[in-house]
Amino acid sequence: MDLYWFLPLHGDGREIAKPSGGQPAPGTRREPGIDYLTQVALAADRLGFTGMLTPFGLFCEDPWVAAGALAARTRRIKFMIALRPGLVAPLLAAQMAATFQRVSDGRLQLNIVTGGDPDEQRRYGDPLGHDLRYARTAEFLEVFDRAWTGERFDFAGEQYQVEGALLARPHPVRPHVFVGGSSDAARAVAAAHADTYLAWGEPPPDLAGLLDRAREAAAARGRELSCGTRFHVISRDTAAEAWAVARRLVEGIEPERVRQAQRRFARSESEGQRRAAALHGGGAAGLEVYPNVWAGYGLVRPGVGAALVGSHEQVAERIEEYRSLGVDHLILSAQPHLEEAYSFGEGVLPLLRARGVLGDPPR
């Protein structure tokens, strides 16, 4: 299994959501300055994570600029840059990727994010609906792959038309491509074009069904597809300590804020977002939806809503269970990302290596 950490390009802190007054308590918020991001990246590099998910969004720093700067300050960590088709032309994306591979010695991965929030998409000037966005993603990846051959070509699709396209200097290492989503359209794109299919974290029986359908769709095309998932994590020396942290994160969140968030999630075009919201049903009771799987993040925060919570041993056991389902790539985040990288890295990673889930630490 490959394990990834998260680069907090939207800032870092100790809370799930801002307090009702709108301002975080003094000392609880960390801006995404290059010095702090360097500390997080160096911690992940030192501890032996494979890579870092480098997000994209309205409130994030630009992932290409940030990852480029951090590639020069790290030794081996890979950067899984979130890339939204439709906001950049596929040939230009191939040029950017090839340059990044050269300056980073082949440490780029791509997380293709089609987009599930129509309001945010429109803010970036993208009016397409859900299924059309995925159709565009399929064309984008076809053009990207053809460009990487280094041969001149034409392409005439519904969304992209290129003439005489040429990537003059393709890198020998094509970036590993991740495609995420829980809808049929997402799985179809992953089956045809991705190296790895990603789905947000859910209880093992639910996630297993998503991953099986993705692998079956790829097999029908004569392809093999690895699979991955995404969780937050709260890991401590004892389970009691971990659950105390989880409870603190949701204490004081007003019920009306939860209701507002759930109404917003219900309008989302993302099937993954709807599945994340369904884990808890909008209530703060019964948030442990499976042993050591906690849905508290999804009460008010968009995106992945589930966390692995427990002692280091329990978290390692749960990760081993997900590995048994065929999860090859696990992307984790926590708050604050610097301290939690060490908590997880020093508490859980040695257990996973002893169990054979991970290989030996890098030298």
Buried (B, 14 or more C-beta within 10 A) or exposed (E): BBBBBBBBBBBBBBBBBBBEEEEBEEEBBBEBEBEBBBBBBBBBBBBBBBBBBBBBBEEBBEBBEBBBBBBEEBEBBBBBBBBBBBBEBBBEBBBBBBBBBBEBEEBBBBBBBBBBBBEBBEEEEBEBEBBBBBBBBBBBBBBBBBBBEEEEBEBEBEBBEBEEBBBEEBBEEBBBBBBBBBBEBBBBBBBBBBBBBBBBBBBBEBBBEBBEBBBEBBEEEEBEBBBBBBBBBBBBEEBEEBBEBBBEBBEEBEEEBBEEBBEBBEEBBBBBBBBBBBBBEBEBEEBBBBEBBBBBBBBBBBBBBBBBBBBBBBBBBBBBBBBEBBBBBBBBBBBBBBBBBEBBBEBBBBBBBEEEBBEEEEE
